[in-house]
């Protein structure tokens, strides 16, 4: 990836994710930093990312739901949904695996 592309990619990440990656890099915890980078597109649990995704929903949002789900591959996970009135639809904001969800519950 060329430097301008890397810069554009980095700036598209939410500030909270960038801060978390920077913190790991400063601690020489490169694998943890890479883990955050890999998980960022799949589990955007920071407020900025969730608000951005909710803003893309067509229609007025009337509810946000968190639904526990599970399967034999990923174990338990939470699906965060924005529910709109018209059109009446569910918009997936994030799928957060149990291990990540537990990190947010601890704080």
C-alpha distances in whole Angstrom, upper triangle without the diagonal:
4,7,8,6,6,10,11,10,12,15,15,16,20,21,23,20,18,22,22,19,20,23,22,20,23,25,23,22,19,20,21,18,16,19,19,15,16,19,18,18,21,23,23,26,26,28,26,24,27,28,25,26,30,29,28,31,33,37,38,37,41,39,37,37,36,37,37,36,36,35,35,32,30,34,35,32,33,32,32,33,34,37,38,42,41,40,41,37,35,32,30,28,27,28,28,29,32,31,28,32,34,32,32,36,36,36
4,6,5,6,9,10,11,12,14,16,17,21,22,24,21,19,22,23,20,20,24,23,21,23,26,24,24,21,22,24,20,19,22,21,18,19,22,21,20,24,26,25,28,27,29,27,25,28,29,26,27,31,30,29,32,35,38,39,39,42,41,38,39,38,40,40,39,39,39,39,35,34,37,38,35,36,35,34,35,36,39,40,43,43,41,42,39,37,34,32,30,29,30,31,32,35,33,31,34,36,34,34,38,38,37
4,5,5,6,9,10,10,12,14,16,19,19,22,20,17,20,21,18,18,22,21,19,21,24,22,23,20,22,23,19,18,21,21,17,19,22,20,20,24,26,24,27,26,28,25,24,28,28,25,27,30,30,29,32,35,38,39,38,42,41,38,39,38,40,40,40,39,39,40,36,35,38,38,35,35,35,34,35,36,39,39,43,43,41,43,40,38,34,32,30,29,30,31,32,35,33,31,33,35,33,33,37,37,36
4,5,5,6,9,10,11,12,15,18,19,21,20,17,20,22,19,19,23,23,21,23,26,25,25,22,24,25,21,20,23,22,18,20,23,20,20,24,25,24,27,25,27,23,22,26,26,23,25,28,27,26,30,32,35,36,36,39,39,36,38,37,39,39,39,39,40,41,37,35,38,38,35,35,34,33,34,34,37,37,41,40,39,40,38,36,32,31,28,28,30,30,32,35,34,31,33,36,33,33,37,37,36
4,5,5,6,9,10,11,13,16,18,20,18,16,20,21,18,19,22,22,20,23,26,24,24,21,22,23,19,18,20,19,16,17,20,18,17,20,22,21,24,23,25,22,20,24,25,21,22,26,25,24,27,30,33,34,34,37,36,34,35,34,36,36,36,36,36,37,34,32,35,35,32,32,31,30,31,31,34,35,38,38,36,38,35,33,29,28,26,25,27,28,29,32,31,28,31,33,31,31,35,35,34
4,5,5,6,9,10,11,15,16,18,15,13,16,18,15,15,19,19,17,19,22,21,20,17,19,19,16,15,17,16,13,15,17,15,15,19,21,19,22,21,23,21,19,23,24,21,22,26,25,25,28,31,34,35,34,37,36,33,34,33,35,35,35,35,35,36,32,30,33,33,31,31,30,29,30,31,34,35,38,38,37,38,35,33,29,27,25,24,25,26,27,30,29,26,29,31,28,28,32,33,31
4,5,5,6,9,10,13,14,17,15,12,15,17,15,14,18,19,17,19,22,21,21,19,21,21,17,17,19,17,14,17,19,16,17,20,21,20,22,21,22,19,18,22,23,20,22,25,24,24,27,30,33,34,33,36,35,33,34,33,35,36,36,36,37,38,34,32,35,35,32,31,30,29,30,31,34,34,38,38,37,38,35,33,29,28,25,25,26,27,28,31,30,27,29,31,29,28,32,32,31
4,5,5,6,9,12,13,16,15,13,16,18,16,17,20,21,19,22,24,24,24,21,22,22,18,18,20,18,15,17,18,15,15,19,20,18,21,20,21,17,16,20,20,17,19,22,21,21,24,27,30,31,30,33,33,30,32,31,33,34,34,35,35,37,33,31,34,34,30,30,28,27,28,28,31,31,35,34,33,35,32,30,26,25,23,23,25,25,28,31,29,26,28,31,28,28,32,32,31
4,6,5,7,10,12,15,12,11,15,16,14,15,18,18,17,20,23,22,21,18,19,19,15,14,16,14,11,13,15,12,12,15,17,15,18,17,19,16,14,18,19,16,17,21,20,20,23,26,29,30,29,32,31,28,29,29,30,31,31,31,32,33,30,27,30,30,27,27,25,24,26,26,29,30,33,33,32,33,30,28,24,22,20,20,21,22,24,27,26,23,25,28,25,25,29,30,28
4,5,5,9,10,12,10,8,11,13,11,11,15,15,14,17,19,19,18,16,18,17,13,13,15,13,10,13,14,11,12,16,17,15,17,16,18,15,14,18,19,16,18,21,21,21,24,27,30,30,29,32,31,28,29,28,30,31,31,32,32,34,30,28,30,30,27,26,26,25,26,26,30,31,34,35,34,34,32,29,25,23,21,20,22,22,24,26,25,22,24,26,24,23,27,28,26
4,5,8,8,12,11,9,12,14,13,13,16,18,17,19,22,22,21,19,21,20,16,16,18,15,13,16,17,13,14,17,18,15,17,15,16,13,13,17,17,14,16,20,19,19,23,25,28,28,27,30,30,27,29,28,31,31,32,33,34,35,32,30,32,31,28,27,26,24,26,25,29,29,33,33,32,33,31,28,25,23,20,20,23,23,25,28,27,23,25,27,25,24,27,28,26
4,6,9,11,10,10,13,15,14,15,18,19,19,21,23,23,22,20,21,20,17,16,17,15,12,14,15,11,11,15,15,12,15,14,15,11,10,14,14,11,13,16,16,16,19,22,25,25,24,27,27,24,26,25,27,29,29,30,31,33,30,27,30,29,25,24,23,21,22,22,25,26,29,30,29,30,27,25,21,20,17,17,19,20,23,26,25,21,23,26,24,22,26,27,26
4,6,8,6,6,10,11,10,12,15,16,16,18,20,21,19,18,18,17,13,14,14,11,9,12,12,8,9,12,12,10,12,11,12,10,8,12,13,11,13,16,16,16,20,23,25,26,24,27,26,23,24,23,25,26,27,28,29,30,27,25,27,26,23,22,21,19,21,21,25,26,29,30,29,30,27,24,21,19,16,15,17,17,20,22,21,18,20,22,20,19,23,24,22
4,5,5,6,9,10,11,12,14,16,17,19,20,21,20,19,20,17,15,15,16,12,11,14,13,9,10,13,12,9,10,8,9,6,6,10,11,9,12,14,15,16,19,22,24,24,22,25,23,20,22,21,24,25,26,27,29,31,28,25,27,25,22,20,20,18,19,19,23,24,28,29,28,28,26,23,20,18,14,14,17,16,19,21,21,17,18,21,18,17,20,21,19
4,5,5,6,9,10,10,12,14,15,16,18,20,19,19,20,17,14,16,17,13,13,16,15,12,14,16,15,12,12,9,10,8,9,12,13,12,15,17,17,19,22,25,27,26,24,27,25,23,24,23,26,27,28,30,31,33,31,27,29,27,24,23,22,20,22,22,26,27,30,31,31,31,29,26,23,21,18,17,20,19,21,23,22,18,19,21,18,17,20,21,19
4,5,5,6,9,10,11,13,14,15,17,19,17,17,18,15,13,15,15,11,12,15,13,10,13,15,13,10,10,6,8,8,9,12,13,13,15,17,18,20,22,26,27,26,24,26,24,21,22,21,24,24,26,27,29,31,28,25,26,24,21,20,20,19,21,21,25,27,30,32,31,31,29,26,23,20,17,16,18,16,18,20,18,15,16,18,15,13,17,17,15
4,5,5,6,9,10,11,12,14,16,17,15,14,15,12,10,11,11,7,8,11,10,7,10,12,11,9,9,7,10,10,9,12,14,14,15,18,19,20,22,26,28,27,25,27,25,22,23,21,23,24,25,25,27,28,26,22,24,23,20,19,20,18,21,22,25,27,31,32,32,31,28,25,22,20,16,15,16,15,17,19,17,13,15,17,14,14,17,18,16
4,5,5,6,9,10,10,12,14,15,14,14,15,13,10,12,13,9,9,12,12,10,13,15,14,12,13,11,13,12,12,15,17,16,18,20,21,22,25,28,30,30,28,30,28,25,26,25,27,27,28,29,30,32,29,26,27,26,24,23,23,22,24,25,29,30,34,35,34,34,31,29,25,23,19,18,20,18,20,22,20,17,19,21,17,17,21,21,19
4,5,5,6,9,10,10,12,14,14,14,16,13,10,13,14,11,11,15,14,12,16,18,16,14,14,11,14,13,14,17,18,18,20,22,23,24,27,30,32,31,29,31,29,26,27,26,28,28,29,30,32,33,30,27,28,27,24,24,24,23,26,26,30,32,35,37,36,36,33,30,27,25,21,20,21,19,21,22,20,17,19,20,16,16,19,19,17
4,5,5,6,9,10,11,13,11,12,13,10,8,11,11,8,10,13,12,11,14,16,14,13,12,11,14,14,14,16,18,19,20,22,24,25,27,31,33,32,29,31,29,25,26,24,26,26,27,27,29,30,27,24,25,24,22,21,22,22,24,26,29,32,35,37,36,36,33,30,27,24,20,18,19,17,18,19,17,14,16,17,13,13,17,16,15
4,5,5,6,9,10,11,9,9,10,8,5,8,9,7,7,11,11,10,14,16,15,14,14,13,16,16,15,18,20,20,21,24,25,26,28,32,34,34,31,33,31,28,28,26,28,27,28,28,29,30,27,24,26,25,23,23,24,23,26,27,31,33,37,38,37,37,34,31,28,25,22,19,20,18,19,21,18,15,18,19,16,16,20,19,18
4,5,5,6,9,10,10,10,12,11,8,11,13,10,11,14,15,14,17,19,18,17,17,15,18,17,18,21,22,22,24,26,27,28,31,34,36,36,33,36,34,30,31,29,31,31,32,32,33,34,31,28,29,29,26,26,27,26,29,30,34,36,39,41,40,40,37,34,31,28,25,23,24,22,23,24,21,19,21,22,18,19,22,21,20
4,5,5,6,9,9,10,12,10,8,12,13,11,13,16,16,15,19,20,19,18,17,16,18,18,19,22,23,23,25,27,28,30,32,36,38,37,34,36,34,30,31,29,31,30,31,31,32,33,30,27,28,28,26,26,27,27,30,31,34,37,40,42,41,41,38,35,32,29,25,23,24,22,22,23,20,17,20,20,16,17,20,19,17
4,5,5,6,5,7,9,6,5,9,10,9,11,14,14,14,18,19,18,18,18,17,20,20,20,22,25,25,26,28,30,31,33,37,39,38,35,37,35,31,31,29,30,29,30,30,31,31,28,25,26,26,25,25,27,27,30,31,35,37,41,43,42,41,38,35,32,29,26,23,23,21,21,21,18,16,19,19,16,17,20,19,18
4,5,5,6,6,9,8,6,9,12,11,12,15,16,16,19,21,20,20,20,19,22,22,22,24,27,26,27,30,31,32,34,38,40,40,37,40,37,34,34,32,33,32,33,32,33,33,30,27,29,29,28,28,29,29,32,34,37,39,43,44,44,43,40,37,34,31,28,25,26,23,24,25,21,20,23,23,19,21,24,23,22
4,5,8,9,12,11,10,13,15,14,15,18,19,19,22,24,23,22,22,21,23,23,23,26,28,28,29,32,33,34,37,40,42,42,39,41,39,35,36,34,35,34,35,35,36,36,33,30,32,32,30,31,32,31,34,36,39,41,45,46,46,46,43,39,36,33,30,28,28,26,26,27,24,22,24,24,21,22,25,23,22
4,5,8,11,10,10,13,14,14,16,18,19,19,23,24,23,23,22,21,24,24,25,27,29,29,31,33,34,35,38,41,43,43,40,42,39,36,36,33,35,33,34,34,35,34,32,29,30,30,29,30,31,31,35,36,40,42,46,47,47,46,43,40,37,34,31,28,28,25,25,25,22,20,23,23,19,21,24,21,21
4,6,9,9,9,11,13,14,15,17,19,19,23,24,23,23,24,23,26,26,26,29,31,31,32,34,36,36,39,42,44,44,42,43,41,37,37,34,36,34,35,34,34,34,31,29,30,31,29,31,32,32,36,37,41,43,47,48,48,47,44,40,37,34,31,29,28,26,25,26,22,21,25,24,21,23,26,24,23
4,6,5,6,9,10,11,13,15,16,17,20,21,20,21,21,21,24,24,24,26,29,29,29,32,34,34,36,40,42,42,39,41,38,34,34,31,32,31,31,30,31,30,27,25,26,27,26,27,29,29,33,35,38,41,44,46,45,44,41,38,35,31,29,26,25,23,22,22,19,18,21,21,18,20,23,21,21
4,5,5,6,9,10,11,12,14,15,18,19,19,20,21,21,24,24,23,26,28,28,28,31,33,33,35,39,41,41,38,41,38,34,34,31,32,31,31,30,30,30,26,24,26,27,26,27,28,29,32,34,38,40,44,45,44,43,40,37,33,30,28,25,24,22,22,23,19,18,22,22,19,21,24,23,23
4,5,5,6,9,10,10,12,14,17,17,17,19,20,20,24,24,23,25,28,27,27,30,32,32,34,38,40,40,37,39,37,33,32,29,30,28,28,27,27,26,23,21,23,24,23,25,26,27,30,32,36,39,42,44,42,42,38,35,32,28,26,23,22,20,19,20,17,16,20,20,17,20,23,22,22
4,5,5,6,9,10,10,12,15,16,15,16,17,17,21,21,20,22,25,25,25,28,30,30,32,35,38,38,35,36,34,30,29,26,27,26,26,25,25,25,22,20,21,22,21,22,24,24,28,30,33,36,40,41,40,39,36,32,30,26,24,21,20,17,16,17,14,13,17,17,14,16,19,18,19
4,5,5,6,9,10,11,14,15,15,15,16,16,19,19,18,21,23,23,23,26,28,28,30,34,36,36,34,36,33,29,29,27,28,27,27,26,27,27,24,21,23,24,22,23,24,24,27,29,33,35,39,40,39,39,35,32,29,25,23,20,20,18,18,19,16,14,18,19,16,17,21,20,20
4,5,5,6,9,10,12,13,14,15,17,17,21,20,18,21,24,23,23,26,28,27,30,33,36,36,34,36,33,30,29,27,28,26,26,25,25,25,22,20,22,23,21,22,23,24,27,29,32,35,38,40,38,38,34,31,28,25,22,19,19,17,17,19,16,15,19,20,17,19,22,22,22
4,5,5,6,8,11,11,11,13,14,15,19,19,17,19,23,22,22,25,27,26,28,32,34,34,32,34,31,27,26,24,24,23,23,22,22,22,19,16,18,19,18,19,20,21,24,27,30,33,36,38,36,36,32,29,26,22,20,17,16,14,13,15,13,11,15,16,14,16,19,19,20
4,5,5,6,9,10,9,10,11,12,16,16,14,16,19,19,19,22,23,24,26,29,32,31,29,31,28,25,24,22,23,22,22,22,23,23,20,17,19,19,17,18,19,19,22,24,28,30,34,35,34,33,30,27,24,20,18,15,15,13,13,15,13,10,14,15,13,14,17,18,18
4,6,5,8,10,10,11,13,13,17,16,14,16,19,18,18,21,23,23,25,28,31,31,29,31,29,26,26,23,25,24,24,23,24,25,21,19,21,21,19,20,20,20,23,24,28,30,34,35,34,33,30,27,23,20,18,15,16,15,15,18,16,14,17,19,16,17,21,21,21
4,6,7,8,9,11,13,15,18,18,15,17,20,19,18,22,23,23,24,28,31,31,29,31,29,25,25,23,23,22,22,21,21,21,18,16,19,19,17,18,18,19,22,24,27,29,33,34,33,32,29,25,22,19,17,14,14,13,13,16,15,13,16,18,17,18,21,22,22
4,6,5,6,8,10,12,15,15,13,14,18,17,16,19,21,21,22,26,28,29,26,28,25,22,21,19,19,19,18,18,19,20,16,14,16,16,14,14,15,16,18,21,24,27,30,32,30,30,26,23,20,16,14,11,10,9,10,13,12,9,12,15,13,14,18,19,19
4,6,5,5,8,9,13,12,9,12,15,14,13,16,18,18,20,24,26,26,24,26,24,20,20,19,20,20,20,20,21,23,20,17,19,18,15,15,15,15,17,19,23,25,29,30,29,28,25,22,18,15,13,10,11,10,12,15,14,11,13,16,14,14,18,19,19
4,6,6,10,11,14,13,10,11,14,13,12,15,17,16,18,21,24,25,23,25,23,20,20,18,19,20,19,20,20,22,19,16,19,19,16,15,14,14,16,18,21,23,27,28,26,26,22,19,16,13,11,9,10,11,13,16,16,13,15,18,17,17,20,22,22
4,6,9,12,15,15,11,12,15,14,12,15,18,17,18,21,24,25,22,24,22,18,18,16,16,16,16,16,17,18,16,13,15,15,12,12,11,12,14,17,20,22,26,27,26,25,21,18,15,11,10,7,7,8,9,13,13,11,13,16,16,16,19,21,21
4,6,9,12,12,9,10,13,13,12,14,17,17,18,21,23,24,21,22,20,16,16,13,14,14,15,15,17,19,16,13,15,14,10,10,10,10,13,15,19,21,25,27,25,24,21,17,15,11,9,6,6,5,8,11,11,8,10,13,12,12,15,17,17
4,6,8,9,6,7,10,10,9,12,14,15,16,20,22,22,19,21,19,15,15,14,16,16,17,18,20,22,20,17,18,17,13,12,11,10,13,14,18,20,24,25,24,24,21,17,14,11,8,6,8,8,11,14,14,10,11,14,13,12,15,17,17
4,6,8,7,7,10,11,11,12,15,16,17,21,22,21,18,20,17,14,14,12,14,15,17,18,20,23,21,17,18,16,12,11,11,9,12,14,17,20,24,26,25,24,21,18,15,12,9,7,9,7,10,12,12,9,9,12,11,9,12,14,13
4,6,6,6,9,10,11,12,14,16,18,21,23,22,19,20,18,15,16,15,17,18,20,22,24,26,25,21,22,20,16,14,14,12,15,15,19,21,25,26,26,25,23,20,17,15,11,10,12,11,14,15,15,11,11,14,12,10,13,15,13
4,6,5,6,8,10,10,12,14,16,19,20,19,16,18,16,13,15,14,18,19,21,24,26,29,27,24,24,22,18,16,15,12,14,14,17,19,22,24,24,24,22,19,16,15,11,11,14,13,17,18,18,15,14,16,15,12,14,16,14
4,6,5,6,9,10,11,13,15,18,20,19,17,19,18,15,17,17,20,22,24,26,28,31,29,25,26,24,21,18,17,14,15,15,18,19,23,24,24,24,22,20,16,15,12,12,15,15,19,21,21,17,17,19,18,15,18,20,18
4,5,5,6,9,10,11,13,17,19,18,16,19,17,14,16,16,18,20,21,23,25,28,26,22,24,22,18,16,15,12,13,13,17,18,22,23,23,23,20,17,14,12,9,9,12,13,16,19,19,15,15,19,17,15,18,20,19
4,5,5,6,8,10,11,15,16,16,13,15,13,11,12,12,15,17,19,21,24,26,25,22,23,20,16,14,12,9,10,10,13,15,19,20,20,20,17,14,11,10,6,7,11,12,15,18,18,15,14,18,17,14,17,19,18
4,5,5,6,9,10,14,15,14,11,14,13,11,14,15,18,20,22,25,27,30,29,25,26,24,20,17,15,12,12,10,13,14,18,19,19,19,17,15,12,12,9,11,15,15,19,21,22,19,18,21,20,17,19,22,20
4,6,5,7,9,13,15,14,13,16,16,14,16,17,20,22,23,26,28,31,29,26,27,25,21,19,16,13,13,12,15,15,19,19,19,20,17,16,12,12,9,11,15,16,20,23,23,20,19,23,22,19,22,24,23
4,5,5,7,11,13,13,12,15,14,12,14,15,17,20,21,23,25,28,26,23,25,22,19,16,13,11,10,9,12,13,17,17,17,17,14,12,9,8,6,9,12,14,18,21,22,19,18,22,21,19,22,24,23
4,5,5,9,10,10,8,11,11,9,12,14,16,19,21,23,26,29,27,25,26,23,19,16,13,10,9,6,9,10,13,14,14,14,12,11,8,9,7,10,14,16,19,22,23,20,19,23,22,19,22,25,23
4,6,8,10,10,9,13,13,12,15,17,20,23,24,27,29,32,31,28,29,27,23,20,17,14,12,10,12,11,14,15,15,16,14,13,10,12,10,13,17,19,23,25,27,23,22,26,25,22,25,27,26
4,6,9,11,10,14,15,14,16,18,20,23,24,26,28,31,30,27,29,27,23,20,17,14,12,10,12,11,14,14,13,15,13,12,9,11,10,13,17,19,23,26,27,24,23,27,27,24,26,29,28
4,6,8,8,11,12,12,14,16,18,21,22,25,27,30,29,27,28,26,22,19,16,13,10,8,9,8,11,11,10,11,9,9,7,9,9,13,16,19,23,25,27,24,23,27,27,24,26,30,29
4,7,8,12,13,14,17,19,21,24,25,27,29,33,32,30,31,29,25,22,19,16,13,10,10,7,9,8,7,9,9,10,9,12,13,17,20,23,26,29,31,28,27,30,31,28,30,33,32
4,6,9,12,13,16,19,21,25,26,29,31,34,34,31,32,30,26,23,20,17,14,10,9,6,6,5,6,8,9,11,11,14,15,18,21,24,28,30,32,29,28,31,32,29,30,34,33
4,6,9,12,15,18,20,24,25,29,31,35,34,32,32,30,26,23,20,16,13,10,8,5,6,7,8,9,10,11,12,15,15,18,22,24,27,29,31,29,27,30,30,27,28,32,31
4,6,8,11,14,17,20,22,26,28,32,31,29,29,26,23,19,16,13,10,6,6,4,6,9,10,9,9,9,10,12,12,16,18,20,24,26,28,25,23,26,27,24,25,28,27
4,7,10,14,16,20,22,25,28,32,32,29,29,26,23,19,17,14,11,8,6,5,6,10,11,10,10,10,12,14,14,17,20,21,25,26,28,26,23,26,27,24,24,28,27
4,6,10,13,16,19,22,25,29,29,26,26,22,20,16,14,11,8,6,5,7,9,12,13,11,11,10,11,12,12,15,17,18,21,22,25,23,20,23,24,21,21,24,24
4,7,10,13,16,19,23,26,26,23,23,19,16,12,10,7,6,5,6,9,12,15,15,13,12,9,9,10,9,11,13,15,18,19,21,19,16,19,20,17,18,21,21
4,6,10,12,16,19,23,23,20,20,16,13,10,8,6,5,7,7,11,14,17,17,14,12,9,10,10,10,11,12,13,16,16,19,17,14,17,19,16,16,20,20
4,7,10,13,17,20,20,17,16,13,10,6,6,5,6,9,11,15,17,20,20,17,15,12,12,10,10,10,10,10,12,12,16,14,11,14,16,14,13,17,18
4,6,10,13,17,18,15,14,10,8,5,5,7,8,11,12,16,19,21,21,18,15,12,13,11,12,11,10,10,12,12,15,15,12,15,17,16,15,19,20
4,7,11,14,15,12,11,7,6,4,6,9,11,15,16,20,22,25,24,21,19,15,16,13,14,12,10,9,10,9,13,13,11,13,16,15,14,18,20
4,7,11,12,10,8,6,5,6,7,11,12,16,17,21,24,26,25,22,19,15,16,13,15,13,10,10,9,10,13,14,12,15,18,17,17,20,22
4,7,8,7,5,4,6,8,10,14,16,19,21,24,27,29,28,25,22,18,19,16,17,14,11,11,9,9,13,14,13,15,18,18,18,21,24
4,6,6,5,7,9,11,13,16,18,22,23,27,29,31,29,27,24,21,21,18,19,16,13,13,11,12,14,16,16,18,20,21,21,24,26
4,6,6,9,11,15,16,20,22,26,27,30,33,35,33,31,27,24,24,21,22,19,16,15,13,13,15,17,18,19,21,23,23,25,28
4,6,9,11,14,16,19,21,25,27,30,33,35,33,31,27,24,23,20,21,18,14,14,11,12,14,16,17,18,20,22,23,24,27
4,6,7,11,13,16,19,22,25,28,31,33,31,29,25,22,21,17,18,15,11,10,7,9,10,12,13,15,17,18,19,21,23
4,7,10,13,16,19,23,25,28,31,33,32,29,26,23,22,19,19,16,12,11,8,7,10,12,12,13,16,17,18,19,22
4,7,10,13,16,20,22,25,28,31,30,27,24,20,20,17,17,14,10,9,6,5,9,11,10,11,14,15,15,17,20
4,7,10,13,17,19,22,26,28,27,24,21,17,17,13,13,10,7,5,4,5,8,9,8,10,13,13,13,16,18
4,6,10,13,15,19,22,25,24,21,18,14,14,11,11,8,6,5,6,7,10,10,8,11,13,12,12,16,17
4,6,10,12,16,19,21,20,18,15,11,10,7,8,6,5,6,9,11,14,12,11,14,16,14,15,19,20
4,7,10,13,17,19,18,16,13,10,8,6,5,5,6,8,11,13,15,13,11,15,16,14,15,18,19
4,6,10,13,15,14,12,10,6,5,5,5,7,9,11,15,16,19,17,15,18,20,17,18,22,22
4,6,10,12,12,10,8,6,5,7,7,10,12,15,18,20,22,20,18,21,22,19,20,24,24
4,7,9,9,7,6,5,6,9,10,13,15,18,21,22,25,23,21,24,25,22,23,27,27
4,6,6,5,5,7,8,11,12,16,18,21,24,26,29,26,24,28,28,26,26,30,29
4,6,5,7,9,11,15,16,20,22,24,28,29,32,30,27,31,32,29,29,33,32
3,5,8,11,12,16,18,21,23,26,30,31,34,32,30,33,34,31,32,36,35
4,6,9,11,15,17,20,22,25,28,31,33,31,29,33,34,31,32,36,35
4,7,10,13,16,19,21,24,26,28,31,29,27,31,32,29,30,34,34
4,6,10,12,15,17,20,23,25,28,26,24,28,29,27,28,31,31
4,6,9,12,13,16,19,21,24,22,21,24,26,23,24,28,28
4,6,9,11,15,18,20,23,21,19,23,24,22,23,27,27
4,6,8,11,14,17,19,17,16,20,21,19,20,24,24
4,7,10,13,16,18,15,14,18,18,16,18,21,21
4,6,10,13,14,12,11,15,15,14,16,19,19
4,7,10,12,10,10,13,14,14,15,18,19
4,7,8,6,6,10,11,10,12,15,16
4,6,5,6,9,10,11,12,15,17
4,5,5,6,9,10,10,12,15
4,6,5,7,9,10,11,14
4,5,5,7,9,10,12
4,5,5,6,9,11
4,5,5,6,9
4,6,5,7
4,5,6
4,6
4
